[in-house]
Amino acid sequence: MTLSLFLAEPVVILFTGIVIVAGGIIAIKLHPFLALLLGALVVAIMTPASAVEQYALSKGATAAAALQQANRSVGERVALEFGNTCSKIGIIIAMAAIIGKCLLESGAAERIVRSVLRLTGLQRAPVAFIMSSFFVGIPVFFDAVILLMTPLAKTISLRLGKNYLLFILAIAGGAAMANSLVPPAPGPLFLAGEMHIAMGSMMIAGILLGLFTITAGYYYAVWVNKKWPVALRDSLDAKLEDIRTVSLQETKQLPPLWLSMLPLLIPLVFICADTALHSIHGGRPAEISSSLFLQKMAAVIKFLGDRNIALVIGALVSLIILRVHKKATREGLSSFLQGAVISAGSIILIIAAGGAFGGMLQQTGISERIAGVTKDYQMALIPMAFFITAIVRTAQGSATVALITASGILSGLTHNAHLPYHPLYIGLAIGCGSKLIPWMNDAGFWLICKMSNLTEKETLRAFAPMLLVMGLTGLIIIMIAAKLLPLV
């Protein structure tokens, strides 16, 4: 085999791309956006035009359109995939950022946490923490959940005089699983679109699987808290004497629970209703019923159930809550909106660059190659998706980048392999695989370590194994579900 043929092999191109992305982030300390973009460019350069043309034909393009795609320049192909990804997730991530920020600033997120605490009681507060961090972590970014709930964990553990590590692990575990399993979190959002999984299906399945995994994580956290307990310590940002004297805002001054939940429930309800509608005659209002009223209702659900529209409505409701409960002026809201959108911008850039990288990997024909190798062992695709994602996550640190990379590699399997189960299970396996294994190259690792005032050794000993337990639990449940409930 000549050198040119060897370099054109999809596996070689894939390995080169992963080395560039992971090596760029870890060794050269490149920003993930630049590393992913560089990886996309190199993969595009290495991919022969014949492979690009064959990929386009496999997607249903005409011969003329496939040839046109193959003749595009490297920069044009990368930019096209970059733009396609932006069109899928740009508005949604911006709206999710606004919802998350408004929930934090208005006190709605704290109200949700306190309501769960009231149900469970102080002694069962760790259960409340892991449940709250999971559900609040669906629309709120992982770091925001940690920043929101860590001070409350310090306050309650000071009252109890114990279980500080358990509280921290409960917060981190719940938020981590939501971040990788349930849209509109950026990684699962991209994964659902890339693998053509219905948004409502991904949300419902992600929540159900997440509840199983955080249960396993909770029992691990209870065990490690007993084996290696960690005392609450003084820190510059949260002195123990200050915690003792700070009085928490009265519950009656916070937004009511029903109002606090609206920004979370509205997108979930509308998107799930649209998913249900699509199961009835493909969601075409004219075919659903002979009743004009029902047809109009179906049309309204179809409009509101669009994920962009649903998230925009959720964001508007969250802004109203902020305006009412913080008495913010229009000028204040304007500057607030600008900050929230700017914070989403870097995430959108990273994911769009990841979409370009994944798109270039798909054009190499790697998905078809994997489908061919595993055609007689299709159940093995689920653990394979899990471990591919785990390798990428461990190598470069970001769960979102691992989700993007793995979904780019495996998305073609949803079309090219005749799976005996729904592609949803592969998507969930990718989500669980992105939990393995957080260490010093992970920004979330350092956020938890520094916010909680744990040492690096304590964080490695407690947090990293907990995510391993939750990820492997998820894999086992997915394998069982795919066998017993294939959904096809």
C-alpha positions as CSV (number, residue, x, y, z in Angstrom):
1,M,0.0,0.0,0.0
2,T,1.4,3.4,-1.0
3,L,1.7,6.2,1.5
4,S,-1.1,8.2,-0.2
5,L,-3.5,5.3,0.0
6,F,-2.6,4.6,3.7
7,L,-3.2,8.3,4.6
8,A,-6.6,8.2,2.8
9,E,-7.8,5.3,5.0
10,P,-10.8,6.5,7.2
11,V,-9.3,5.0,10.4
12,V,-6.0,6.8,9.8
13,I,-7.8,10.1,9.2
14,L,-9.9,9.5,12.3
15,F,-6.9,8.8,14.4
16,T,-5.1,11.9,13.0
17,G,-8.1,14.1,13.7
18,I,-8.4,12.9,17.3
19,V,-4.7,13.4,18.0
20,I,-4.9,16.9,16.6
21,V,-7.9,17.8,18.7
22,A,-6.9,16.1,21.9
23,G,-3.2,17.0,21.5
24,G,-4.0,20.6,20.7
25,I,-6.1,21.0,23.8
26,I,-3.9,19.1,26.2
27,A,-0.3,19.7,25.0
28,I,-0.5,23.0,23.2
29,K,-3.3,24.4,25.4
30,L,-5.3,25.5,22.4
31,H,-8.8,26.8,23.0
32,P,-11.2,23.9,22.0
33,F,-12.7,26.1,19.2
34,L,-9.3,26.4,17.6
35,A,-8.3,22.7,18.2
36,L,-11.6,21.5,16.7
37,L,-11.4,23.8,13.7
38,L,-7.8,22.8,13.0
39,G,-8.8,19.1,13.3
40,A,-11.7,19.7,10.8
41,L,-9.3,21.4,8.3
42,V,-6.7,18.6,8.5
43,V,-9.3,15.9,8.2
44,A,-10.8,17.7,5.2
45,I,-7.4,18.0,3.5
46,M,-6.7,14.2,4.1
47,T,-10.1,13.1,2.8
48,P,-10.0,12.2,-1.0
49,A,-12.6,13.7,-3.3
50,S,-13.9,10.3,-4.1
51,A,-14.8,9.6,-0.5
52,V,-16.6,13.0,-0.2
53,E,-18.6,12.2,-3.4
54,Q,-19.5,8.7,-2.1
55,Y,-20.6,10.2,1.2
56,A,-22.9,12.7,-0.6
57,L,-24.4,9.9,-2.7
58,S,-25.1,7.8,0.5
59,K,-27.0,10.8,1.9
60,G,-29.4,10.8,-1.2
61,A,-27.7,13.5,-3.2
62,T,-27.9,13.4,-7.0
63,A,-24.8,12.5,-8.9
64,A,-24.4,16.1,-10.0
65,A,-24.8,17.4,-6.5
66,A,-22.4,14.8,-5.1
67,L,-19.7,15.8,-7.7
68,Q,-20.3,19.5,-6.8
69,Q,-19.8,18.7,-3.1
70,A,-16.6,16.8,-3.8
71,N,-15.2,19.7,-5.9
72,R,-15.7,22.3,-3.1
73,S,-12.6,23.7,-1.5
74,V,-11.5,22.5,1.9
75,G,-12.4,25.8,3.5
76,E,-15.8,25.8,1.9
77,R,-16.7,22.3,3.1
78,V,-15.6,23.1,6.7
79,A,-17.5,26.4,6.7
80,L,-20.6,24.8,5.3
81,E,-20.7,22.2,8.1
82,F,-19.9,24.9,10.6
83,G,-22.9,26.9,9.4
84,N,-25.2,23.9,9.4
85,T,-24.4,23.2,13.0
86,C,-25.0,26.9,14.0
87,S,-28.4,26.7,12.3
88,K,-29.3,23.7,14.5
89,I,-28.2,24.9,17.9
90,G,-27.4,28.6,17.9
91,I,-30.8,30.0,18.9
92,I,-31.4,27.1,21.4
93,I,-28.1,27.5,23.3
94,A,-28.5,31.3,23.5
95,M,-32.1,30.9,24.9
96,A,-30.9,28.2,27.3
97,A,-28.2,30.6,28.5
98,I,-30.8,33.3,29.1
99,I,-33.1,30.9,31.0
100,G,-30.3,29.7,33.2
101,K,-29.1,33.2,34.1
102,C,-32.6,34.4,34.8
103,L,-33.3,31.4,37.1
104,L,-30.2,32.1,39.1
105,E,-30.6,35.9,39.3
106,S,-34.4,35.9,40.1
107,G,-34.1,33.3,42.8
108,A,-36.2,30.8,40.9
109,A,-33.5,28.1,40.9
110,E,-33.1,28.5,44.7
111,R,-36.9,28.2,45.1
112,I,-36.8,24.9,43.2
113,V,-34.0,23.6,45.4
114,R,-35.8,24.7,48.7
115,S,-39.0,23.1,47.6
116,V,-37.3,19.8,47.1
117,L,-35.6,20.2,50.5
118,R,-39.0,20.7,52.1
119,L,-40.2,17.5,50.6
120,T,-37.2,15.4,51.7
121,G,-36.3,17.1,55.0
122,L,-32.9,18.2,56.2
123,Q,-31.6,14.7,57.0
124,R,-32.4,13.6,53.4
125,A,-31.0,16.8,51.9
126,P,-28.4,14.9,49.8
127,V,-31.2,13.3,47.9
128,A,-32.8,16.7,47.4
129,F,-29.4,18.1,46.2
130,I,-28.8,15.4,43.6
131,M,-32.4,15.6,42.3
132,S,-32.3,19.4,42.2
133,S,-29.0,19.6,40.5
134,F,-30.1,17.1,37.9
135,F,-33.3,18.9,37.0
136,V,-31.9,22.4,37.3
137,G,-28.9,21.2,35.3
138,I,-31.1,20.5,32.2
139,P,-31.5,24.2,31.1
140,V,-28.6,25.6,33.3
141,F,-25.0,25.0,32.3
142,F,-23.0,22.7,34.6
143,D,-20.7,25.4,36.0
144,A,-23.7,27.5,36.9
145,V,-25.3,24.7,38.9
146,I,-22.1,24.2,40.8
147,L,-21.8,27.9,41.5
148,L,-25.4,28.1,42.6
149,M,-25.6,25.1,44.9
150,T,-22.2,24.9,46.6
151,P,-22.8,27.8,49.0
152,L,-26.1,26.1,50.0
153,A,-24.2,22.8,50.6
154,K,-21.8,24.6,52.9
155,T,-24.6,26.1,54.9
156,I,-26.6,22.9,55.4
157,S,-23.5,20.8,56.1
158,L,-22.6,23.3,58.8
159,R,-26.0,22.9,60.4
160,L,-25.7,19.1,60.3
161,G,-22.0,19.0,61.2
162,K,-21.3,16.3,58.7
163,N,-21.8,14.9,55.2
164,Y,-20.0,17.8,53.4
165,L,-18.4,15.5,50.7
166,L,-21.8,13.8,50.2
167,F,-23.4,17.2,49.4
168,I,-20.7,18.2,47.0
169,L,-20.8,14.9,45.2
170,A,-24.6,15.0,45.0
171,I,-24.5,18.4,43.4
172,A,-21.7,17.5,40.9
173,G,-23.2,14.1,40.0
174,G,-26.7,15.3,39.2
175,A,-25.5,18.3,37.2
176,A,-23.0,16.1,35.3
177,M,-25.6,13.6,34.1
178,A,-28.1,16.2,33.0
179,N,-25.3,17.9,31.1
180,S,-24.7,14.8,29.0
181,L,-28.1,13.2,28.7
182,V,-30.9,15.7,28.5
183,P,-31.4,18.5,25.9
184,P,-31.2,21.5,25.8
185,A,-27.8,20.9,27.4
186,P,-25.4,21.7,24.5
187,G,-23.9,18.2,24.1
188,P,-27.1,16.1,24.0
189,L,-28.8,18.8,21.9
190,F,-26.1,18.5,19.2
191,L,-26.1,14.7,19.5
192,A,-29.9,14.5,19.0
193,G,-29.7,16.5,15.8
194,E,-26.7,14.8,14.5
195,M,-28.1,11.3,15.0
196,H,-31.6,12.2,13.9
197,I,-33.2,11.4,17.3
198,A,-36.5,13.2,18.1
199,M,-35.9,15.9,20.6
200,G,-38.8,14.8,22.8
201,S,-37.6,11.2,22.8
202,M,-34.0,12.3,23.8
203,M,-35.4,14.4,26.6
204,I,-37.7,11.8,28.1
205,A,-35.2,8.9,27.7
206,G,-32.4,11.1,29.0
207,I,-34.4,12.0,32.1
208,L,-35.4,8.3,32.8
209,L,-31.8,7.0,32.3
210,G,-30.4,9.9,34.3
211,L,-32.6,9.0,37.3
212,F,-31.1,5.5,37.3
213,T,-27.5,6.7,37.0
214,I,-27.8,9.4,39.7
215,T,-29.2,6.8,42.0
216,A,-26.1,4.7,41.5
217,G,-24.0,7.8,41.9
218,Y,-25.8,8.7,45.1
219,Y,-25.1,5.3,46.8
220,Y,-21.4,5.6,45.7
221,A,-21.3,9.1,47.3
222,V,-22.7,7.8,50.5
223,W,-20.1,5.1,50.7
224,V,-17.1,7.3,49.9
225,N,-18.4,10.0,52.3
226,K,-18.3,7.3,55.1
227,K,-14.9,5.9,54.0
228,W,-13.1,9.3,53.4
229,P,-15.1,12.0,55.1
230,V,-14.1,15.6,54.4
231,A,-14.6,18.4,56.9
232,L,-16.0,21.7,55.9
233,R,-13.1,24.1,55.7
234,D,-12.5,27.8,55.8
235,S,-11.9,29.4,52.4
236,L,-11.4,33.0,51.3
237,D,-14.7,33.1,49.4
238,A,-16.7,31.4,52.1
239,K,-15.5,31.7,55.7
240,L,-17.3,29.5,58.2
241,E,-18.0,32.4,60.5
242,D,-19.6,34.3,57.6
243,I,-21.8,31.3,56.7
244,R,-23.0,31.2,60.3
245,T,-24.1,34.8,60.3
246,V,-25.6,35.0,56.8
247,S,-29.3,34.7,56.9
248,L,-30.8,33.2,53.7
249,Q,-33.5,35.2,51.9
250,E,-36.9,34.3,53.2
251,T,-38.8,31.9,51.0
252,K,-41.8,34.3,50.6
253,Q,-39.4,36.8,48.9
254,L,-38.6,34.2,46.2
255,P,-40.8,33.6,43.2
256,P,-43.5,31.0,43.8
257,L,-42.7,27.4,42.8
258,W,-45.2,27.2,39.9
259,L,-43.7,30.3,38.4
260,S,-40.1,29.2,39.0
261,M,-40.8,25.9,37.2
262,L,-42.4,27.5,34.1
263,P,-39.2,28.3,32.2
264,L,-38.2,24.6,32.5
265,L,-41.7,23.1,32.0
266,I,-42.8,25.1,29.0
267,P,-40.1,23.9,26.5
268,L,-40.3,20.4,27.9
269,V,-44.2,20.2,27.5
270,F,-44.3,21.9,24.1
271,I,-41.5,19.8,22.6
272,C,-42.9,16.5,24.0
273,A,-46.4,17.4,22.7
274,D,-44.9,18.0,19.2
275,T,-43.1,14.7,19.4
276,A,-46.4,13.0,20.3
277,L,-48.1,14.8,17.4
278,H,-45.5,13.5,15.0
279,S,-46.4,10.0,15.9
280,I,-49.9,10.6,14.6
281,H,-49.9,10.6,10.8
282,G,-46.5,12.3,10.7
283,G,-47.8,15.4,12.5
284,R,-49.8,16.7,9.5
285,P,-52.7,18.7,11.1
286,A,-55.0,18.0,8.1
287,E,-54.7,14.3,8.6
288,I,-55.1,14.2,12.4
289,S,-58.8,14.8,12.6
290,S,-61.8,16.0,10.6
291,S,-62.5,18.6,13.3
292,L,-61.4,22.1,12.3
293,F,-60.7,22.9,16.0
294,L,-58.4,19.9,16.5
295,Q,-56.6,20.7,13.3
296,K,-56.0,24.2,14.5
297,M,-54.8,22.9,17.9
298,A,-52.4,20.5,16.1
299,A,-51.1,23.4,14.1
300,V,-50.5,25.5,17.2
301,I,-48.7,22.6,18.9
302,K,-46.6,22.1,15.8
303,F,-45.6,25.7,15.9
304,L,-44.9,26.0,19.6
305,G,-43.3,22.6,19.7
306,D,-40.5,23.7,17.4
307,R,-37.5,23.6,19.7
308,N,-36.4,27.1,18.8
309,I,-39.8,28.6,19.5
310,A,-40.3,26.6,22.7
311,L,-36.9,27.8,24.1
312,V,-37.6,31.4,23.1
313,I,-40.9,31.2,25.0
314,G,-39.1,29.7,28.0
315,A,-36.6,32.5,27.9
316,L,-39.3,35.2,27.7
317,V,-41.0,33.8,30.7
318,S,-37.7,33.7,32.7
319,L,-37.1,37.3,31.8
320,I,-40.6,38.3,33.1
321,I,-39.8,36.5,36.3
322,L,-36.5,38.3,36.6
323,R,-38.2,41.7,35.9
324,V,-40.9,41.2,38.4
325,H,-38.8,39.8,41.3
326,K,-35.6,41.8,40.8
327,K,-37.4,45.0,39.8
328,A,-34.9,45.3,36.9
329,T,-35.2,48.3,34.6
330,R,-35.3,48.0,30.8
331,E,-31.7,49.2,30.7
332,G,-30.7,46.6,33.3
333,L,-32.4,43.9,31.4
334,S,-30.6,45.0,28.2
335,S,-27.2,44.7,29.7
336,F,-28.2,41.5,31.4
337,L,-29.3,40.0,28.1
338,Q,-26.0,41.0,26.5
339,G,-24.0,39.3,29.1
340,A,-26.1,36.1,28.9
341,V,-25.8,35.9,25.1
342,I,-22.0,36.6,25.2
343,S,-21.6,33.7,27.6
344,A,-23.4,31.5,25.2
345,G,-21.3,32.7,22.2
346,S,-18.2,30.7,23.1
347,I,-20.2,27.6,23.6
348,I,-21.9,28.0,20.2
349,L,-18.5,28.5,18.6
350,I,-17.1,25.3,20.2
351,I,-20.1,23.2,19.2
352,A,-20.2,24.6,15.6
353,A,-16.5,23.9,15.2
354,G,-17.2,20.4,16.6
355,G,-20.0,20.1,14.1
356,A,-17.5,20.9,11.3
357,F,-15.0,18.4,12.7
358,G,-17.7,15.7,12.9
359,G,-18.9,16.5,9.5
360,M,-15.5,16.2,8.0
361,L,-15.0,12.8,9.8
362,Q,-18.3,11.6,8.3
363,Q,-17.1,12.5,4.8
364,T,-14.1,10.1,5.2
365,G,-16.5,7.1,5.2
366,I,-15.6,6.1,8.7
367,S,-19.3,5.4,9.7
368,E,-19.7,3.0,6.7
369,R,-16.4,1.3,7.6
370,I,-17.6,0.8,11.2
371,A,-21.0,-0.4,10.0
372,G,-19.4,-2.9,7.7
373,V,-17.1,-4.3,10.4
374,T,-19.8,-4.6,13.0
375,K,-22.7,-5.7,10.7
376,D,-22.9,-9.1,12.4
377,Y,-22.4,-7.7,15.9
378,Q,-24.8,-4.8,16.0
379,M,-25.5,-5.1,19.7
380,A,-21.7,-4.4,20.2
381,L,-22.3,-0.9,18.7
382,I,-23.7,0.3,22.0
383,P,-20.6,-0.5,24.2
384,M,-18.4,0.6,21.2
385,A,-20.1,4.0,21.2
386,F,-19.7,4.2,24.9
387,F,-15.9,3.4,24.9
388,I,-15.1,5.6,21.9
389,T,-16.7,8.6,23.8
390,A,-14.9,7.6,27.0
391,I,-11.5,7.6,25.3
392,V,-12.1,11.0,23.7
393,R,-13.4,12.4,27.0
394,T,-10.5,11.1,29.0
395,A,-7.9,12.3,26.5
396,Q,-9.1,15.9,26.1
397,G,-11.3,16.6,29.1
398,S,-14.5,18.0,27.7
399,A,-17.7,16.0,27.9
400,T,-19.3,18.2,25.3
401,V,-16.4,17.8,22.8
402,A,-16.5,14.0,23.4
403,L,-20.2,13.9,22.6
404,I,-19.7,15.9,19.5
405,T,-16.7,13.8,18.3
406,A,-18.4,10.5,19.0
407,S,-21.7,11.5,17.4
408,G,-19.8,12.7,14.3
409,I,-18.1,9.3,14.0
410,L,-21.2,7.2,14.6
411,S,-24.1,9.2,13.2
412,G,-23.9,7.5,9.9
413,L,-24.8,4.2,11.6
414,T,-28.3,5.4,12.1
415,H,-28.8,5.2,8.3
416,N,-26.2,2.7,7.1
417,A,-26.7,-0.1,9.6
418,H,-30.0,-1.9,10.0
419,L,-30.1,-1.7,13.7
420,P,-32.3,-4.1,15.7
421,Y,-33.0,-1.3,18.2
422,H,-33.7,2.5,18.0
423,P,-30.6,4.8,17.4
424,L,-31.7,6.5,20.6
425,Y,-29.8,3.8,22.5
426,I,-26.5,4.6,20.7
427,G,-27.1,8.3,21.6
428,L,-27.6,7.5,25.2
429,A,-24.5,5.3,25.3
430,I,-22.5,8.2,23.9
431,G,-23.9,10.4,26.6
432,C,-22.9,8.0,29.4
433,G,-19.5,7.4,27.8
434,S,-18.8,11.2,28.0
435,K,-18.7,10.9,31.8
436,L,-15.5,8.8,31.9
437,I,-13.0,10.0,33.2
438,P,-12.6,13.5,34.6
439,W,-9.2,14.6,35.8
440,M,-6.8,17.6,35.6
441,N,-7.5,18.3,31.9
442,D,-11.2,18.9,32.7
443,A,-12.4,22.4,33.6
444,G,-15.3,21.0,35.6
445,F,-12.8,19.0,37.7
446,W,-11.1,22.3,38.8
447,L,-14.4,24.1,39.3
448,I,-15.5,21.5,41.7
449,C,-12.1,21.2,43.4
450,K,-11.8,25.0,44.0
451,M,-15.4,25.8,44.7
452,S,-15.7,23.1,47.3
453,N,-12.2,23.6,48.7
454,L,-11.3,20.0,48.3
455,T,-7.7,19.0,47.5
456,E,-6.8,17.5,44.1
457,K,-6.4,14.1,45.7
458,E,-9.8,14.2,47.4
459,T,-11.5,15.3,44.1
460,L,-9.7,12.5,42.1
461,R,-10.6,9.9,44.8
462,A,-14.3,10.9,45.0
463,F,-15.6,12.7,42.0
464,A,-13.9,10.8,39.1
465,P,-14.9,7.3,40.4
466,M,-18.5,8.5,40.9
467,L,-18.8,9.5,37.3
468,L,-17.3,6.1,36.3
469,V,-19.9,4.3,38.4
470,M,-22.8,6.4,36.9
471,G,-21.5,6.0,33.3
472,L,-21.1,2.2,33.6
473,T,-24.5,1.9,35.3
474,G,-26.0,3.8,32.4
475,L,-24.3,1.4,29.9
476,I,-25.7,-1.7,31.6
477,I,-29.3,-0.2,31.7
478,I,-29.0,0.8,28.0
479,M,-27.9,-2.7,27.0
480,I,-30.8,-4.3,28.9
481,A,-33.3,-1.8,27.5
482,A,-32.1,-2.2,23.9
483,K,-32.6,-6.0,24.2
484,L,-36.0,-5.9,26.0
485,L,-37.5,-2.7,24.5
486,P,-35.9,-2.1,21.1
487,L,-38.5,0.6,20.1
488,V,-38.5,-0.5,16.5
